[in-house]
């Protein structure tokens, strides 16, 4: 049974490539054949290859999430068993694996290395809570990222992750570059749930989200903005669980991004 499971996992990981190769062989072999069946086989091979590649991508995503969950469970068990835990007390292998996940989420390397186990758990948990919108909504959405965000995260990683949430992700000029990243705003046409996905993505990169608020300052529909607000600095940081549970906006100091 173990061998069959390993074979199945191997097929899921490589099936799309195999089917593409088989389709290519069918295509080459069928050139000299006149029967209709030989003309259809390459097309069938391509369709099956596309389906298999999609299944492989889903499988890879599930595996990645499972590895993240396993890392969380190991650290969580350790934290629960200790009254006071420091970074240096966590098992080296567990800490290394957790740091790698944090960096994949867009957390700066120095931040990942110095995060306490509790902080690391909150960050990774935020990543697991992100709920990408359906494709039609993703294609309709635009995200503006204000450049002072780059001082708090690995911007290239975060931009790539935001591209999974919106059809367009653009950098926009900030009014106050010294302001810390702490806020997400959504415009008409978008909604709180979509803003929460952006906020959780930001939180999973180590950003302390304090405000999720509708924006009235930009007349662009289906727009979500991620940046900083001077007024929001006074607010407490929201945990991933608090962000996910929000049923209404959290606003401070107006609704204008900076």
Secondary structure as a PSIPRED ss2 file (coil, helix, strand):
# PSIPRED VFORMAT (PSIPRED V4.0)

   1 X C   1.000  0.000  0.000
   2 X H   0.000  1.000  0.000
   3 X H   0.000  1.000  0.000
   4 X H   0.000  1.000  0.000
   5 X H   0.000  1.000  0.000
   6 X H   0.000  1.000  0.000
   7 X H   0.000  1.000  0.000
   8 X H   0.000  1.000  0.000
   9 X H   0.000  1.000  0.000
  10 X H   0.000  1.000  0.000
  11 X H   0.000  1.000  0.000
  12 X H   0.000  1.000  0.000
  13 X H   0.000  1.000  0.000
  14 X H   0.000  1.000  0.000
  15 X H   0.000  1.000  0.000
  16 X H   0.000  1.000  0.000
  17 X H   0.000  1.000  0.000
  18 X H   0.000  1.000  0.000
  19 X H   0.000  1.000  0.000
  20 X H   0.000  1.000  0.000
  21 X H   0.000  1.000  0.000
  22 X H   0.000  1.000  0.000
  23 X H   0.000  1.000  0.000
  24 X H   0.000  1.000  0.000
  25 X H   0.000  1.000  0.000
  26 X H   0.000  1.000  0.000
  27 X H   0.000  1.000  0.000
  28 X H   0.000  1.000  0.000
  29 X H   0.000  1.000  0.000
  30 X H   0.000  1.000  0.000
  31 X C   1.000  0.000  0.000
  32 X C   1.000  0.000  0.000
  33 X C   1.000  0.000  0.000
  34 X C   1.000  0.000  0.000
  35 X C   1.000  0.000  0.000
  36 X H   0.000  1.000  0.000
  37 X H   0.000  1.000  0.000
  38 X H   0.000  1.000  0.000
  39 X H   0.000  1.000  0.000
  40 X H   0.000  1.000  0.000
  41 X H   0.000  1.000  0.000
  42 X H   0.000  1.000  0.000
  43 X H   0.000  1.000  0.000
  44 X H   0.000  1.000  0.000
  45 X H   0.000  1.000  0.000
  46 X H   0.000  1.000  0.000
  47 X H   0.000  1.000  0.000
  48 X H   0.000  1.000  0.000
  49 X H   0.000  1.000  0.000
  50 X H   0.000  1.000  0.000
  51 X H   0.000  1.000  0.000
  52 X H   0.000  1.000  0.000
  53 X H   0.000  1.000  0.000
  54 X H   0.000  1.000  0.000
  55 X H   0.000  1.000  0.000
  56 X H   0.000  1.000  0.000
  57 X H   0.000  1.000  0.000
  58 X H   0.000  1.000  0.000
  59 X H   0.000  1.000  0.000
  60 X H   0.000  1.000  0.000
  61 X H   0.000  1.000  0.000
  62 X H   0.000  1.000  0.000
  63 X H   0.000  1.000  0.000
  64 X H   0.000  1.000  0.000
  65 X H   0.000  1.000  0.000
  66 X H   0.000  1.000  0.000
  67 X H   0.000  1.000  0.000
  68 X H   0.000  1.000  0.000
  69 X H   0.000  1.000  0.000
  70 X H   0.000  1.000  0.000
  71 X H   0.000  1.000  0.000
  72 X H   0.000  1.000  0.000
  73 X H   0.000  1.000  0.000
  74 X H   0.000  1.000  0.000
  75 X H   0.000  1.000  0.000
  76 X H   0.000  1.000  0.000
  77 X H   0.000  1.000  0.000
  78 X H   0.000  1.000  0.000
  79 X H   0.000  1.000  0.000
  80 X H   0.000  1.000  0.000
  81 X C   1.000  0.000  0.000
  82 X C   1.000  0.000  0.000
  83 X C   1.000  0.000  0.000
  84 X C   1.000  0.000  0.000
  85 X C   1.000  0.000  0.000
  86 X C   1.000  0.000  0.000
  87 X H   0.000  1.000  0.000
  88 X H   0.000  1.000  0.000
  89 X H   0.000  1.000  0.000
  90 X C   1.000  0.000  0.000
  91 X C   1.000  0.000  0.000
  92 X H   0.000  1.000  0.000
  93 X H   0.000  1.000  0.000
  94 X H   0.000  1.000  0.000
  95 X H   0.000  1.000  0.000
  96 X H   0.000  1.000  0.000
  97 X H   0.000  1.000  0.000
  98 X H   0.000  1.000  0.000
  99 X H   0.000  1.000  0.000
 100 X H   0.000  1.000  0.000
 101 X H   0.000  1.000  0.000
 102 X H   0.000  1.000  0.000
 103 X H   0.000  1.000  0.000
 104 X H   0.000  1.000  0.000
 105 X C   1.000  0.000  0.000
 106 X C   1.000  0.000  0.000
 107 X C   1.000  0.000  0.000
 108 X C   1.000  0.000  0.000
 109 X H   0.000  1.000  0.000
 110 X H   0.000  1.000  0.000
 111 X H   0.000  1.000  0.000
 112 X H   0.000  1.000  0.000
 113 X H   0.000  1.000  0.000
 114 X H   0.000  1.000  0.000
 115 X C   1.000  0.000  0.000
 116 X C   1.000  0.000  0.000
 117 X H   0.000  1.000  0.000
 118 X H   0.000  1.000  0.000
 119 X H   0.000  1.000  0.000
 120 X H   0.000  1.000  0.000
 121 X H   0.000  1.000  0.000
 122 X H   0.000  1.000  0.000
 123 X H   0.000  1.000  0.000
 124 X H   0.000  1.000  0.000
 125 X H   0.000  1.000  0.000
 126 X H   0.000  1.000  0.000
 127 X H   0.000  1.000  0.000
 128 X H   0.000  1.000  0.000
 129 X H   0.000  1.000  0.000
 130 X C   1.000  0.000  0.000
 131 X C   1.000  0.000  0.000
 132 X C   1.000  0.000  0.000
 133 X C   1.000  0.000  0.000
 134 X C   1.000  0.000  0.000
 135 X H   0.000  1.000  0.000
 136 X H   0.000  1.000  0.000
 137 X H   0.000  1.000  0.000
 138 X H   0.000  1.000  0.000
 139 X H   0.000  1.000  0.000
 140 X H   0.000  1.000  0.000
 141 X C   1.000  0.000  0.000
 142 X E   0.000  0.000  1.000
 143 X E   0.000  0.000  1.000
 144 X E   0.000  0.000  1.000
 145 X E   0.000  0.000  1.000
 146 X E   0.000  0.000  1.000
 147 X H   0.000  1.000  0.000
 148 X H   0.000  1.000  0.000
 149 X H   0.000  1.000  0.000
 150 X H   0.000  1.000  0.000
 151 X H   0.000  1.000  0.000
 152 X C   1.000  0.000  0.000
 153 X C   1.000  0.000  0.000
 154 X C   1.000  0.000  0.000
 155 X H   0.000  1.000  0.000
 156 X H   0.000  1.000  0.000
 157 X H   0.000  1.000  0.000
 158 X H   0.000  1.000  0.000
 159 X H   0.000  1.000  0.000
 160 X H   0.000  1.000  0.000
 161 X H   0.000  1.000  0.000
 162 X H   0.000  1.000  0.000
 163 X C   1.000  0.000  0.000
 164 X C   1.000  0.000  0.000
 165 X C   1.000  0.000  0.000
 166 X C   1.000  0.000  0.000
 167 X C   1.000  0.000  0.000
 168 X E   0.000  0.000  1.000
 169 X E   0.000  0.000  1.000
 170 X E   0.000  0.000  1.000
 171 X E   0.000  0.000  1.000
 172 X E   0.000  0.000  1.000
 173 X C   1.000  0.000  0.000
 174 X C   1.000  0.000  0.000
 175 X C   1.000  0.000  0.000
 176 X C   1.000  0.000  0.000
 177 X C   1.000  0.000  0.000
 178 X C   1.000  0.000  0.000
 179 X C   1.000  0.000  0.000
 180 X C   1.000  0.000  0.000
 181 X C   1.000  0.000  0.000
 182 X C   1.000  0.000  0.000
 183 X E   0.000  0.000  1.000
 184 X E   0.000  0.000  1.000
 185 X E   0.000  0.000  1.000
 186 X E   0.000  0.000  1.000
 187 X C   1.000  0.000  0.000
 188 X C   1.000  0.000  0.000
 189 X C   1.000  0.000  0.000
 190 X C   1.000  0.000  0.000
 191 X C   1.000  0.000  0.000
 192 X H   0.000  1.000  0.000
 193 X H   0.000  1.000  0.000
 194 X H   0.000  1.000  0.000
 195 X H   0.000  1.000  0.000
 196 X H   0.000  1.000  0.000
 197 X H   0.000  1.000  0.000
 198 X H   0.000  1.000  0.000
 199 X H   0.000  1.000  0.000
 200 X H   0.000  1.000  0.000
 201 X H   0.000  1.000  0.000
 202 X H   0.000  1.000  0.000
 203 X H   0.000  1.000  0.000
 204 X C   1.000  0.000  0.000
 205 X C   1.000  0.000  0.000
 206 X C   1.000  0.000  0.000
 207 X C   1.000  0.000  0.000
 208 X C   1.000  0.000  0.000
 209 X C   1.000  0.000  0.000
 210 X C   1.000  0.000  0.000
 211 X E   0.000  0.000  1.000
 212 X E   0.000  0.000  1.000
 213 X E   0.000  0.000  1.000
 214 X E   0.000  0.000  1.000
 215 X C   1.000  0.000  0.000
 216 X C   1.000  0.000  0.000
 217 X C   1.000  0.000  0.000
 218 X C   1.000  0.000  0.000
 219 X C   1.000  0.000  0.000
 220 X C   1.000  0.000  0.000
 221 X C   1.000  0.000  0.000
 222 X C   1.000  0.000  0.000
 223 X E   0.000  0.000  1.000
 224 X E   0.000  0.000  1.000
 225 X E   0.000  0.000  1.000
 226 X E   0.000  0.000  1.000
 227 X E   0.000  0.000  1.000
 228 X C   1.000  0.000  0.000
 229 X C   1.000  0.000  0.000
 230 X C   1.000  0.000  0.000
 231 X H   0.000  1.000  0.000
 232 X H   0.000  1.000  0.000
 233 X H   0.000  1.000  0.000
 234 X H   0.000  1.000  0.000
 235 X C   1.000  0.000  0.000
 236 X C   1.000  0.000  0.000
 237 X C   1.000  0.000  0.000
 238 X C   1.000  0.000  0.000
 239 X C   1.000  0.000  0.000
 240 X H   0.000  1.000  0.000
 241 X H   0.000  1.000  0.000
 242 X H   0.000  1.000  0.000
 243 X H   0.000  1.000  0.000
 244 X H   0.000  1.000  0.000
 245 X H   0.000  1.000  0.000
 246 X C   1.000  0.000  0.000
 247 X C   1.000  0.000  0.000
 248 X C   1.000  0.000  0.000
 249 X C   1.000  0.000  0.000
 250 X E   0.000  0.000  1.000
 251 X C   1.000  0.000  0.000
 252 X C   1.000  0.000  0.000
 253 X C   1.000  0.000  0.000
 254 X C   1.000  0.000  0.000
 255 X C   1.000  0.000  0.000
 256 X C   1.000  0.000  0.000
 257 X C   1.000  0.000  0.000
 258 X C   1.000  0.000  0.000
